[in-house]
Amino acid sequence: MKKPARRDGTPDRNNKKQRPTRSEAGGRTRSEAGGRPDRAEAGHRSGRPDAAKGKPGRPDPAAKNKRGKPKSAKPQRAQAQAPKISNAKPARHQYSDADRPAGPPQGDGMRLQKVLAQAGVASRRAAEELISQGRVEVDGRIVIEQGLRIDPENAVVRVDGVRVVVQKDLVHLALNKPRGWQSTMSDDLGRPCVGDIVSERVAAGQRLFHVGRLDADTEGLLLLTNDGDLAHRLMHPSFEVSKTYLATVSGALERGVGKKLKEGVELEDGPAKVDTFTLLDINEGKSLVRVTLHEGRKHIVRRLFDAVGHPVIRLVRTDIGAVALGDQRPGTLRVLGRGEVGGLYGAVGL
């Protein structure tokens, strides 16, 4: 068998079988003939210049894998967008008064819970609980926020509706005036008076004055304070602060006496009456009665019993509003409690 000859007609001794040329294969390329496409043709189809030049390029993610399935794109991590910063200046009147929370002003005074603690209402922690429960009132407004600062000299503070006196320089005292003592701070005749009992306090700088008067023969409860507004209202008849007396009168009282005193008795300076009347005891031609009235005229109790024919032998004032004499000994002083002071202020609308 003859060997294939070269193009020049001479046989090629090195190659046993010569590959057919493009013209011999019928003018078809390898891709057309079912073979692999050449690099130039693959580069032309993919559109990558490096592939067209015969250089390896990056794989196309959309290209098919060996099994013929399209490759899925890799998931990309979401990038957080940077916050937008506005350099615009706010309007001068951006916030109106309606947007501001309603409530007492946060002044430069003392914290409310501290004021309550110093007034003896409760400890600071207990005072905070009172505030959170809505039981504290400042200047007529209920306060529930903590840390409110108030002016102790001017603020009106109430707890459960009872006035709390927070001013340190205010003094409220209860005196059991003995019988025979004058209801004055001094006496030109040298008689014993209320001023002798409080002389040490007056010498220390306290300006005290008594609330109303008791005649020398009347004993019992007498209030002393340096709050002029409170004293004035307690003595003014328009506020009708009740006062209670124990009166020992001569004779055995008949049943109609109490009714007559409650209906009213005509006196030289106008009619007068008692609010309550209670007969406590009748013994040895004397009667012990308790009467309550809001009148403040001079010797009013003695004149009322004189008008019904039973003169007073002994008279003791036991109560003024919310303050009671109790078992306090004659000639002694005591500082009023918070509830007593609050009751007095509440009775006169302060």
C-alpha positions as a printed Julia matrix, in Angstrom:
350×3 Matrix{Float64}:
   0.0    0.0     0.0
   1.34   3.36   -1.01
   1.96   6.15    1.51
   0.24   9.52    1.06
   2.29  12.01   -0.78
   3.03  15.58    0.27
   1.57  18.6    -1.44
   4.59  18.74   -3.66
   3.92  15.15   -4.67
   6.55  13.53   -2.45
   5.38  11.02    0.11
   5.55  11.91    3.89
   7.45   9.21    5.57
   6.98  10.59    9.19
   3.15  10.8     9.3
   1.35   7.56    8.91
  -2.03   9.3     8.38
  -2.47  12.87    7.2
  -5.34  14.99    8.61
  -7.8   16.25    6.02
  -7.69  19.92    5.23
 -10.69  22.26    5.39
 -11.15  21.9     1.66
 -11.01  18.17    1.94
 -13.66  18.13    4.73
 -16.09  19.86    2.51
 -15.3   23.39    3.65
 -16.71  22.81    7.17
 -15.06  23.96   10.39
 -14.61  21.69   13.38
 -17.63  23.16   15.12
 -19.72  22.54   12.02
 -18.39  19.04   11.79
 -19.42  18.25   15.34
 -16.03  18.82   16.97
 -14.8   21.35   19.45
 -14.9   24.98   18.31
 -11.6   26.68   17.93
 -10.61  29.43   20.26
 -11.12  32.21   17.8
 -14.65  31.11   17.08
 -15.51  30.66   20.78
 -14.14  34.09   21.55
 -16.18  35.58   18.8
 -19.4   34.03   20.17
 -18.79  34.95   23.83
 -17.76  38.49   22.96
 -14.61  38.38   25.12
 -11.55  39.72   23.36
  -9.19  37.63   25.44
 -10.94  34.49   24.35
 -10.69  35.6    20.79
  -6.95  36.02   21.21
  -6.66  32.51   22.53
  -6.08  33.52   26.2
  -8.1   31.95   29.05
 -10.69  34.37   30.56
 -12.98  34.38   33.64
 -15.85  31.91   33.5
 -19.2   33.35   32.65
 -21.63  32.84   35.62
 -24.45  32.44   33.13
 -22.6   29.68   31.28
 -23.79  26.1    31.61
 -21.95  23.64   33.81
 -20.91  20.21   32.7
 -24.4   18.78   33.32
 -26.03  21.45   31.19
 -27.7   23.39   34.09
 -27.26  27.19   34.35
 -25.15  28.31   37.3
 -26.99  30.39   39.92
 -25.59  33.75   40.85
 -23.89  34.01   44.25
 -25.97  35.82   46.91
 -24.72  39.29   47.69
 -24.64  40.65   51.29
 -27.01  43.57   51.78
 -25.16  46.75   52.51
 -26.6   49.07   55.19
 -27.3   52.5    53.91
 -25.57  55.32   55.73
 -27.97  57.6    57.64
 -28.75  60.85   56.0
 -27.55  63.86   57.95
 -29.4   67.12   57.61
 -27.48  70.29   58.23
 -30.61  72.41   58.11
 -31.09  74.74   61.08
 -34.29  74.28   63.13
 -36.91  76.96   63.02
 -36.81  79.55   65.77
 -40.37  78.71   66.9
 -40.27  75.03   66.08
 -41.89  73.88   69.35
 -45.11  75.48   70.55
 -46.37  75.73   74.11
 -49.0   73.09   73.33
 -46.25  70.52   72.75
 -44.74  71.05   76.17
 -45.9   68.73   78.97
 -48.34  70.3    81.39
 -47.34  70.44   85.04
 -45.8   72.6    87.71
 -42.58  74.33   86.7
 -39.28  72.64   87.51
 -37.79  75.53   89.44
 -34.55  75.92   91.32
 -36.11  75.24   94.72
 -36.1   72.14   96.88
 -37.2   68.7    95.73
 -40.75  67.91   96.75
 -39.9   64.61   98.47
 -37.26  66.38  100.56
 -39.73  69.07  101.55
 -42.22  66.43  102.68
 -39.52  64.63  104.64
 -38.44  67.81  106.42
 -42.06  68.62  107.23
 -42.34  65.27  109.01
 -44.82  63.76  106.55
 -42.75  60.69  105.72
 -39.29  59.58  104.74
 -38.02  60.5   101.29
 -38.72  57.05   99.91
 -42.22  56.99  101.41
 -42.77  60.52  100.09
 -41.9   59.33   96.58
 -44.56  56.63   96.9
 -47.1   59.23   98.01
 -46.25  61.29   94.93
 -46.51  58.34   92.55
 -49.91  57.46   94.04
 -51.23  60.93   93.24
 -51.8   61.86   96.88
 -49.66  65.02   96.84
 -50.96  68.35   95.62
 -48.9   71.47   94.91
 -50.67  74.8    94.38
 -53.96  73.08   93.62
 -52.52  70.59   91.11
 -51.88  66.9    91.72
 -48.24  65.96   91.18
 -47.19  62.47   90.07
 -43.74  63.16   88.58
 -40.66  62.69   90.72
 -38.0   65.33   91.26
 -40.28  68.35   91.15
 -38.63  71.38   92.75
 -40.76  73.86   94.64
 -40.28  77.01   96.67
 -41.03  76.02  100.29
 -41.69  79.63  101.23
 -44.52  80.15   98.74
 -45.8   76.75   97.57
 -49.02  75.34   99.02
 -48.53  71.61   99.54
 -51.27  69.18  100.56
 -51.17  65.44  101.23
 -54.52  63.67  101.02
 -56.13  67.1   101.03
 -54.45  68.19  104.28
 -52.21  71.25  104.17
 -48.55  70.63  104.93
 -46.63  73.55  106.39
 -43.17  73.49  104.84
 -41.85  76.83  106.01
 -39.24  76.3   108.67
 -39.8   79.61  110.44
 -43.54  79.09  111.04
 -44.52  78.21  114.62
 -47.81  76.73  115.8
 -48.25  76.11  119.52
 -51.03  74.95  121.8
 -51.15  76.4   125.32
 -53.3   75.25  128.2
 -53.92  78.64  129.79
 -54.35  78.37  133.53
 -57.24  80.03  135.28
 -56.42  83.53  136.46
 -53.85  84.25  133.74
 -54.24  87.09  131.27
 -54.41  86.42  127.52
 -51.79  89.06  126.75
 -48.09  89.02  125.92
 -47.39  91.53  128.7
 -49.31  93.12  131.58
 -48.7   96.59  132.99
 -50.12  95.56  136.37
 -47.7   92.69  136.76
 -50.33  89.98  136.59
 -49.35  86.58  135.16
 -49.92  86.45  131.42
 -49.3   84.29  128.38
 -46.13  86.23  127.55
 -44.51  84.87  130.71
 -44.91  81.28  129.44
 -43.36  81.96  126.02
 -40.76  84.49  127.2
 -37.84  82.23  126.26
 -39.12  81.79  122.72
 -39.68  85.52  122.35
 -36.17  86.19  123.63
 -34.83  83.75  121.01
 -36.36  85.88  118.24
 -39.76  84.27  117.69
 -42.54  86.81  117.19
 -45.56  85.04  118.65
 -49.09  86.25  119.19
 -52.17  84.48  120.5
 -55.18  83.56  118.37
 -58.15  85.18  120.07
 -58.52  85.66  123.81
 -59.71  83.89  126.87
 -60.8   85.97  129.83
 -58.85  85.54  133.04
 -61.44  83.22  134.62
 -61.6   80.97  131.52
 -58.98  78.29  131.1
 -58.06  75.85  128.39
 -56.84  75.83  124.81
 -55.2   78.93  123.38
 -53.3   78.92  120.1
 -50.1   80.87  119.49
 -48.44  81.33  116.11
 -46.38  83.72  114.02
 -48.56  83.17  110.91
 -50.59  86.37  110.84
 -52.81  85.29  107.97
 -53.81  82.1   109.75
 -54.48  83.9   113.03
 -56.63  86.52  111.33
 -58.82  83.96  109.6
 -59.21  81.84  112.69
 -60.55  84.83  114.6
 -62.79  86.11  111.79
 -66.42  84.99  112.22
 -66.95  84.54  108.46
 -64.8   81.4   108.46
 -66.88  79.88  111.25
 -64.15  77.83  112.92
 -65.82  75.79  115.61
 -64.81  76.0   119.29
 -65.87  73.57  121.98
 -66.27  74.34  125.7
 -66.96  72.4   128.85
 -69.12  74.56  131.08
 -70.1   73.93  134.7
 -73.24  75.95  135.31
 -75.36  76.46  138.37
 -78.61  74.61  138.77
 -80.06  71.54  137.14
 -80.77  72.25  133.51
 -84.24  71.56  132.19
 -84.77  69.76  128.88
 -85.81  72.86  127.02
 -82.61  74.79  127.74
 -80.56  73.03  125.1
 -83.23  73.5   122.44
 -83.49  77.17  123.29
 -79.72  77.68  123.03
 -79.62  75.96  119.62
 -82.52  78.01  118.28
 -80.9   81.27  119.37
 -80.95  83.76  122.21
 -81.26  87.49  121.84
 -78.32  89.36  123.42
 -77.58  93.07  123.72
 -75.32  92.96  120.65
 -77.55  90.69  118.57
 -78.8   87.12  118.52
 -76.46  84.2   119.27
 -76.78  80.44  119.37
 -74.79  77.25  119.85
 -74.19  74.63  117.16
 -74.36  71.61  119.48
 -75.44  71.09  123.08
 -74.86  68.04  125.27
 -75.77  67.62  128.92
 -73.08  65.48  130.53
 -73.85  65.45  134.25
 -76.0   66.93  136.99
 -74.58  66.8   140.5
 -75.14  68.76  143.69
 -77.08  71.54  142.06
 -74.58  71.92  139.2
 -74.74  70.81  135.58
 -71.86  69.92  133.32
 -72.53  70.61  129.65
 -70.54  70.63  126.42
 -71.33  73.21  123.79
 -69.86  73.94  120.36
 -70.22  77.24  118.55
 -68.41  79.32  115.96
 -69.15  82.67  117.53
 -66.15  84.72  118.62
 -67.71  87.57  120.5
 -66.45  88.52  123.92
 -67.71  86.31  126.8
 -70.2   84.74  124.39
 -70.61  81.44  126.31
 -71.06  83.11  129.68
 -73.61  85.54  128.28
 -75.61  82.76  126.62
 -76.0   80.8   129.86
 -76.75  83.96  131.8
 -79.57  84.6   129.33
 -81.18  81.21  130.07
 -80.78  81.61  133.85
 -77.79  79.34  134.52
 -74.63  81.36  135.17
 -71.28  79.72  134.42
 -69.19  78.62  137.39
 -66.22  77.19  135.47
 -65.41  77.32  131.78
 -62.75  75.36  129.88
 -62.12  75.54  126.13
 -61.21  72.08  124.89
 -61.13  72.31  121.07
 -60.43  74.79  118.29
 -61.18  73.25  114.94
 -59.0   70.17  114.54
 -56.88  70.94  117.63
 -57.86  69.31  120.91
 -56.54  70.09  124.37
 -56.47  66.47  125.45
 -54.66  65.73  128.69
 -52.25  68.66  128.38
 -51.46  70.11  131.78
 -52.26  73.75  132.63
 -49.44  76.19  131.9
 -47.68  73.92  129.37
 -46.94  74.35  125.66
 -46.8   71.82  122.89
 -46.05  72.04  119.17
 -49.01  71.21  116.98
 -48.8   68.12  114.85
 -48.9   68.09  111.08
 -52.51  66.95  110.97
 -53.6   69.62  113.42
 -51.87  72.39  111.51
 -53.24  71.1   108.22
 -56.73  71.0   109.7
 -56.48  74.63  110.79
 -55.32  75.77  107.36
 -58.03  73.76  105.7
 -60.72  75.21  107.95
 -59.89  78.76  106.87
 -59.23  77.97  103.22
 -55.45  78.35  103.2
